[in-house]
Amino acid sequence: MLEAAKIFREAGADWLCVNNVDEGVALREAGASGPVLIMGYVPLDALGDVVAQDLEPVIYNQESVAALEQQARKQGKTARVHLKIETGTHRQGVLERNVPDFVRAIDATSSVRLAGVGTHFANIEDTTNHEFAESQIVAFNRIAEAIAQVHPQPLLRHTACSAAVLLFNRTHLDLARIGISLYGLWPSKETYVSCLERGKPSLDLTAALTWKTRIAQVKEVPEGGYVGYGLTWRATRPTTIAVLPVGYYEGFDRELSGIAHVLVRGKRAPVRGRVCMNMCMVDVTDIPGAALEDEVVLIGRQGDEKITAEQIAAWCGTISYEIVSRIHPSLPRVLV
């Protein structure tokens, strides 16, 4: 997070968005200045840190307003908050009928200031039919106008995730909360197709991440020998196996057992047997010279071959978001 935040700031990002208080505090302690929006839930007993570190939480509970007021007055500060309004996702958010009273409650405090209002799209990445997203845009605009009737001061309006930024210019508003595309990944195939259908400028998104490991051991397995837990794979010929020091603890999903490939010396090496907690095994029989500590690419390019997060997601029956976000934070990140 700290490395990414530095890159985003240097590239011109005005705001940083995080999920929780701990992440916001870590940014501040690392010297990050400027606005930081906390998009996830903030426990009531953590709101003191929000005030102390000048973080801006997304709120949708009256209890949060009361606790923030208490903390802000105690510290002699003003807390800035962003109201999340419900437009159809039915996740975080205040129902439309409750929004005016919620805004009045914020305005009635002495130390909590309403700084922004936002929502989130429910069905903008998973489809090329954006009727529901369009209905949410209409709902957000209607509710924002209602807020203006009881709170005439200007507010920062924000709704756009990566897909919305790419597809609907009118969702850019005052802040664009770009997520996965910052890391060079398309939100979905449907988003890519929708951009083409709408005649949007083609973006050459390049994945920022390459995930690598090294061969920890090379060993020979006789014909008929088993590999891994549960005896799920058996060699049908004399086989050379490379052991990799990465498994589901590190984020290399167990669903990849017997399905995935990795890249060794520019060639694909299939995963054999079950992915273990901290290890997996790949077949390098047809990769001459594969040796101890050879570079192995799990996600990325090696020679003419490439394995993408989207391809791994397809093997696992999930989405690329999950694949890249589950790479264990203890693994070293090397900036290139």
C-alpha positions as CSV (number, residue, x, y, z in Angstrom):
1,M,0.0,0.0,0.0
2,L,2.7,2.5,0.9
3,E,4.6,1.9,-2.3
4,A,1.4,2.2,-4.4
5,A,0.4,5.4,-2.5
6,K,3.7,7.1,-3.3
7,I,3.4,6.2,-7.0
8,F,-0.2,7.4,-7.2
9,R,0.6,10.7,-5.4
10,E,3.6,11.3,-7.8
11,A,1.3,10.6,-10.7
12,G,-1.1,13.3,-9.6
13,A,-3.7,11.7,-7.5
14,D,-5.4,14.3,-5.3
15,W,-6.9,11.8,-2.9
16,L,-6.1,8.3,-1.5
17,C,-8.9,5.8,-0.7
18,V,-8.4,3.1,1.9
19,N,-10.6,0.5,3.4
20,N,-10.0,1.0,7.2
21,V,-8.6,3.2,9.9
22,D,-5.3,1.2,10.2
23,E,-4.5,1.8,6.6
24,G,-5.2,5.5,6.9
25,V,-3.0,5.7,10.0
26,A,-0.2,3.8,8.3
27,L,-0.3,6.3,5.4
28,R,-0.1,9.3,7.8
29,E,2.7,7.7,9.8
30,A,4.6,7.2,6.5
31,G,4.3,10.9,5.7
32,A,1.4,10.9,3.3
33,S,-0.4,14.2,3.3
34,G,-3.6,15.3,1.6
35,P,-7.1,13.9,1.9
36,V,-7.6,10.2,2.7
37,L,-11.0,8.7,2.4
38,I,-11.9,5.6,4.5
39,M,-14.4,3.7,2.4
40,G,-15.0,0.7,4.8
41,Y,-16.6,0.5,8.2
42,V,-15.0,2.5,11.0
43,P,-15.7,1.0,14.5
44,L,-17.0,3.6,17.0
45,D,-14.0,3.2,19.2
46,A,-11.6,3.9,16.3
47,L,-13.1,7.3,15.5
48,G,-10.7,9.1,17.8
49,D,-7.9,8.0,15.4
50,V,-9.9,9.3,12.5
51,V,-10.0,12.8,14.0
52,A,-6.4,12.7,15.2
53,Q,-5.1,11.8,11.8
54,D,-7.4,14.0,9.8
55,L,-9.0,11.1,7.9
56,E,-12.4,11.4,6.2
57,P,-14.7,8.5,6.8
58,V,-17.7,7.3,4.8
59,I,-20.6,7.2,7.2
60,Y,-24.1,5.8,7.2
61,N,-24.9,5.3,10.9
62,Q,-26.2,8.0,13.2
63,E,-24.1,6.5,16.0
64,S,-21.0,7.3,14.0
65,V,-22.0,11.0,13.8
66,A,-22.5,11.2,17.6
67,A,-19.2,9.5,18.4
68,L,-17.3,11.7,15.9
69,E,-18.8,14.8,17.4
70,Q,-17.6,13.7,20.8
71,Q,-14.1,12.9,19.6
72,A,-13.8,16.1,17.6
73,R,-14.9,18.3,20.4
74,K,-12.5,16.5,22.8
75,Q,-9.6,17.1,20.4
76,G,-10.6,20.6,19.4
77,K,-10.9,19.7,15.7
78,T,-13.5,19.4,13.0
79,A,-14.2,16.0,11.5
80,R,-15.0,15.9,7.8
81,V,-17.4,13.1,6.7
82,H,-18.8,11.7,3.5
83,L,-22.4,10.4,3.4
84,K,-23.0,7.1,1.6
85,I,-26.5,7.0,0.1
86,E,-28.3,3.8,-1.0
87,T,-29.2,3.7,-4.7
88,G,-29.6,0.0,-5.3
89,T,-26.6,-2.0,-4.1
90,H,-28.1,-2.5,-0.6
91,R,-24.7,-2.7,1.0
92,Q,-23.5,0.4,2.9
93,G,-25.7,3.4,2.6
94,V,-28.6,5.5,4.0
95,L,-32.1,4.9,2.5
96,E,-33.4,7.8,0.4
97,R,-36.3,8.6,2.7
98,N,-33.8,8.9,5.7
99,V,-31.3,11.1,3.9
100,P,-32.7,14.6,4.7
101,D,-32.9,13.9,8.5
102,F,-29.4,12.3,8.4
103,V,-28.0,15.4,6.8
104,R,-29.8,17.7,9.3
105,A,-28.4,15.6,12.2
106,I,-24.8,16.2,10.8
107,D,-25.5,19.9,10.3
108,A,-26.8,20.1,13.9
109,T,-23.4,19.2,15.3
110,S,-20.7,21.7,16.1
111,S,-17.7,19.7,15.1
112,V,-18.7,17.3,12.3
113,R,-18.8,18.7,8.8
114,L,-20.5,17.1,5.8
115,A,-17.9,17.2,3.1
116,G,-19.1,14.8,0.5
117,V,-21.8,12.4,-0.7
118,G,-21.4,9.2,-2.7
119,T,-22.8,5.9,-3.8
120,H,-21.6,2.7,-5.4
121,F,-22.8,0.8,-8.5
122,A,-24.2,-2.7,-8.2
123,N,-24.2,-3.9,-11.8
124,I,-21.7,-2.0,-13.9
125,E,-18.9,-4.6,-14.4
126,D,-20.8,-7.8,-14.8
127,T,-22.9,-6.9,-17.8
128,T,-23.0,-5.0,-21.1
129,N,-26.6,-3.9,-20.3
130,H,-26.2,-0.9,-18.0
131,E,-29.9,-0.1,-17.3
132,F,-29.5,-0.7,-13.6
133,A,-26.4,1.5,-13.5
134,E,-28.4,4.2,-15.3
135,S,-31.1,3.9,-12.8
136,Q,-28.6,4.4,-10.0
137,I,-27.2,7.5,-11.7
138,V,-30.7,8.9,-11.8
139,A,-31.4,8.0,-8.1
140,F,-28.1,9.6,-7.0
141,N,-28.8,12.8,-8.8
142,R,-32.3,13.0,-7.4
143,I,-31.0,12.4,-3.8
144,A,-28.1,14.8,-4.2
145,E,-30.7,17.5,-5.3
146,A,-32.7,16.7,-2.1
147,I,-29.6,17.1,0.0
148,A,-29.0,20.5,-1.6
149,Q,-32.4,21.6,-0.3
150,V,-31.4,21.1,3.3
151,H,-27.6,21.6,3.0
152,P,-26.9,24.4,0.4
153,Q,-23.2,24.3,1.0
154,P,-21.2,22.6,-1.9
155,L,-20.4,18.9,-1.4
156,L,-17.9,16.7,-3.1
157,R,-20.0,14.2,-5.2
158,H,-18.5,10.8,-6.0
159,T,-19.8,7.6,-7.5
160,A,-17.3,6.3,-10.0
161,C,-15.4,3.1,-9.7
162,S,-13.0,2.1,-12.5
163,A,-15.8,0.7,-14.8
164,A,-17.9,3.9,-14.3
165,V,-14.9,6.1,-15.1
166,L,-14.3,4.2,-18.3
167,L,-17.9,4.0,-19.4
168,F,-19.7,7.0,-18.2
169,N,-18.1,10.4,-18.2
170,R,-21.0,12.0,-16.3
171,T,-20.1,9.8,-13.3
172,H,-16.7,11.5,-12.9
173,L,-18.2,14.4,-10.8
174,D,-15.8,15.8,-8.2
175,L,-13.9,12.7,-7.3
176,A,-13.3,9.5,-9.3
177,R,-12.6,6.5,-7.1
178,I,-10.5,4.6,-9.5
179,G,-9.6,1.1,-8.2
180,I,-8.4,-1.9,-10.1
181,S,-7.6,0.0,-13.3
182,L,-4.9,1.9,-11.4
183,Y,-3.1,-1.4,-11.3
184,G,-3.4,-1.9,-15.1
185,L,-6.3,-4.4,-14.9
186,W,-9.6,-4.2,-16.7
187,P,-12.6,-4.5,-14.3
188,S,-14.0,-7.2,-16.5
189,K,-14.3,-8.5,-20.0
190,E,-17.8,-6.9,-20.1
191,T,-16.3,-3.5,-19.3
192,Y,-13.8,-3.9,-22.1
193,V,-16.5,-5.0,-24.6
194,S,-18.8,-2.1,-23.5
195,C,-16.0,0.4,-24.1
196,L,-15.6,-0.9,-27.6
197,E,-19.3,-0.8,-28.2
198,R,-19.5,2.8,-27.0
199,G,-16.6,3.9,-29.2
200,K,-14.6,4.8,-26.2
201,P,-10.9,5.5,-26.7
202,S,-8.9,2.4,-26.4
203,L,-6.8,2.1,-23.3
204,D,-3.6,0.1,-23.3
205,L,-3.9,-1.1,-19.7
206,T,-0.7,-2.9,-18.7
207,A,-0.7,-4.9,-15.5
208,A,1.6,-3.3,-12.9
209,L,2.2,-6.6,-11.1
210,T,4.4,-9.5,-11.9
211,W,4.4,-12.3,-9.3
212,K,7.5,-14.5,-9.1
213,T,9.0,-17.2,-7.0
214,R,12.0,-19.5,-7.4
215,I,12.5,-23.2,-7.8
216,A,13.3,-24.7,-4.3
217,Q,14.2,-28.2,-5.4
218,V,14.3,-30.3,-8.6
219,K,13.7,-34.0,-8.2
220,E,13.0,-37.1,-10.4
221,V,9.8,-39.0,-10.0
222,P,9.6,-42.5,-11.4
223,E,6.8,-43.7,-13.7
224,G,4.0,-44.6,-11.4
225,G,5.1,-42.3,-8.6
226,Y,2.7,-40.0,-6.9
227,V,3.0,-36.2,-6.3
228,G,1.5,-34.3,-3.4
229,Y,-1.2,-34.8,-0.8
230,G,-4.0,-37.3,-1.5
231,L,-2.1,-39.0,-4.3
232,T,-4.2,-37.0,-6.8
233,W,-1.5,-37.1,-9.5
234,R,0.5,-40.1,-10.7
235,A,3.3,-40.0,-13.2
236,T,2.8,-41.9,-16.4
237,R,6.4,-41.5,-17.4
238,P,9.7,-40.7,-15.7
239,T,9.0,-37.1,-14.6
240,T,11.0,-34.1,-13.4
241,I,9.3,-32.1,-10.7
242,A,10.2,-28.7,-9.5
243,V,9.1,-27.7,-6.0
244,L,8.0,-24.1,-5.6
245,P,8.0,-22.3,-2.2
246,V,4.5,-20.8,-2.7
247,G,1.1,-22.2,-1.8
248,Y,-2.4,-21.1,-0.7
249,Y,-1.1,-19.3,2.4
250,E,0.8,-17.0,0.0
251,G,-2.3,-16.6,-2.1
252,F,-1.7,-19.3,-4.8
253,D,-5.1,-20.8,-4.6
254,R,-5.7,-24.5,-3.8
255,E,-8.2,-24.5,-6.7
256,L,-5.2,-24.2,-9.0
257,S,-4.3,-27.8,-8.1
258,G,-3.8,-29.9,-11.3
259,I,-5.1,-27.0,-13.5
260,A,-2.7,-24.1,-13.5
261,H,0.5,-23.5,-15.3
262,V,3.6,-21.4,-14.3
263,L,6.4,-20.1,-16.4
264,V,9.9,-21.6,-16.2
265,R,12.6,-20.6,-18.7
266,G,9.9,-19.1,-21.0
267,K,7.8,-22.3,-21.1
268,R,4.6,-23.4,-19.4
269,A,5.0,-25.9,-16.5
270,P,1.8,-27.5,-15.3
271,V,1.0,-27.7,-11.6
272,R,1.0,-31.4,-10.5
273,G,-0.9,-32.6,-7.5
274,R,-2.5,-30.4,-4.8
275,V,-1.3,-27.0,-4.0
276,C,-0.1,-27.1,-0.4
277,M,-0.1,-24.4,2.3
278,N,3.4,-23.1,1.5
279,M,4.4,-25.2,-1.5
280,C,3.3,-26.5,-4.9
281,M,4.9,-28.8,-7.5
282,V,5.2,-28.3,-11.2
283,D,6.2,-30.5,-14.1
284,V,9.5,-29.4,-15.8
285,T,10.1,-32.6,-17.7
286,D,9.9,-30.9,-21.0
287,I,11.9,-27.8,-19.9
288,P,15.6,-28.8,-20.3
289,G,17.9,-27.3,-17.8
290,A,15.4,-26.2,-15.2
291,A,17.4,-25.8,-12.0
292,L,17.5,-24.8,-8.4
293,E,16.6,-21.1,-7.9
294,D,15.5,-20.5,-11.5
295,E,13.0,-17.7,-11.7
296,V,9.3,-18.9,-11.9
297,V,6.6,-16.5,-13.0
298,L,3.2,-17.1,-11.5
299,I,1.6,-13.9,-12.9
300,G,3.3,-12.0,-15.7
301,R,5.4,-12.5,-18.8
302,Q,8.5,-14.7,-19.4
303,G,9.8,-14.9,-22.9
304,D,6.9,-15.2,-25.3
305,E,4.6,-16.7,-22.8
306,K,2.3,-14.8,-20.4
307,I,0.0,-15.8,-17.5
308,T,-2.5,-13.1,-16.4
309,A,-4.5,-12.6,-13.3
310,E,-7.6,-13.0,-15.4
311,Q,-6.4,-16.4,-16.6
312,I,-5.8,-17.6,-13.0
313,A,-9.2,-16.2,-12.0
314,A,-10.8,-18.3,-14.7
315,W,-9.0,-21.4,-13.5
316,C,-10.3,-20.7,-10.0
317,G,-13.8,-19.7,-11.1
318,T,-13.5,-16.2,-9.6
319,I,-12.4,-12.7,-10.6
320,S,-9.0,-11.1,-11.0
321,Y,-9.7,-8.8,-8.0
322,E,-9.6,-11.8,-5.7
323,I,-6.5,-13.3,-7.2
324,V,-4.4,-10.1,-6.8
325,S,-5.8,-8.9,-3.5
326,R,-5.1,-12.3,-1.8
327,I,-1.4,-12.3,-2.5
328,H,-0.1,-12.4,1.0
329,P,1.1,-9.0,2.4
330,S,4.1,-10.6,4.0
331,L,5.6,-11.3,0.5
332,P,8.2,-8.7,-0.5
333,R,7.2,-6.1,-3.1
334,V,10.0,-5.0,-5.3
335,L,9.6,-1.8,-7.2
336,V,11.0,-1.8,-10.8
